[in-house]
Amino acid sequence: MKEGIHPAYAAAKITCACGSIIETRSTVADIHVEICSACHPFYTGKQKLVDTAGRVERFKRKFGDTRAGQR
């Protein structure tokens, strides 16, 4: 590799909005993120429920009961 053309690769601190701090190496010294492996639902196993209430009722109001015509 050529000398003097690559950025400095040093210790870095990644700080999450949940308060978790991860030590790693990067070309950027301090990195701030909104979500990390300590608080992400995929890694924690805790599923955050998305409010979908009313979707079925809205569909039935708009299109009626579609099962009645199929029998």
Stockholm file with secondary structure:
# STOCKHOLM 1.0

chainA/1-71         MKEGIHPAYAAAKITCACGSIIETRSTVADIHVEICSACHPFYTGKQKLVDTAGRVERFKRKFGDTRAGQR
#=GR chainA/1-71 SS CCTTCSCCCEEEEEEETTSCEEEEEESSSEEEESCCTTTCHHHHCCCCCCCCTTHHHHHHHHHCCTTGGGC
#=GC SS_cons        CCTTCSCCCEEEEEEETTSCEEEEEESSSEEEESCCTTTCHHHHCCCCCCCCTTHHHHHHHHHCCTTGGGC
//
